[in-house]
Amino acid sequence: MLKHRGFPGRLPGTDFQFTIRRANKEGATKIIRRERFKDRRGLDRMADQAFMAALWQYFGEEVFERGNLDAGRLSWLFGREVVAAEDPFDPASYEALLRIDAKKAAIAFPEVFAPDAEPVNFDDDGFDDGWEDRA
């Protein structure tokens, strides 16, 4: 499993994880499309936005390997802002290739794609907790 070094491990001050520590012995958790309803909690929406900002800053429009990115967090964006970049696509593979659909992502997360958007500071205390080096 590819570990995306320097990618934030979680949303600061929360238990919303962005990456996983190690591969699941039984195989990768399947990425599915989760519906985002309008009545979702503000903290859930904030986690989606922060995750999209991290993805955009880390990968941009390049194709990327799923690797240690959390399947649950990816599932909130999958099929809309994050799409499969290969055919056939295996949603239960750590090697699955993905990409950001920049047009859809900019509509869903205008704060992230605004010209004056602040870049994500991966070095903020608690944002990248460094456990990737210990796994």
Secondary structure, 3 states (H helix, E strand, C coil): CCCCCCCCCECCCCCCECECCCCCCCCCCCCCCCCCCCCCCHHHHHHHHHHHHHHHHHHCCCCEECCCECHHHHHCCECCCEEECCCCCCCCCCCCEEEECHHHHHHHCHHHHCCCCCCCCCCCCCCCCCHHHCC
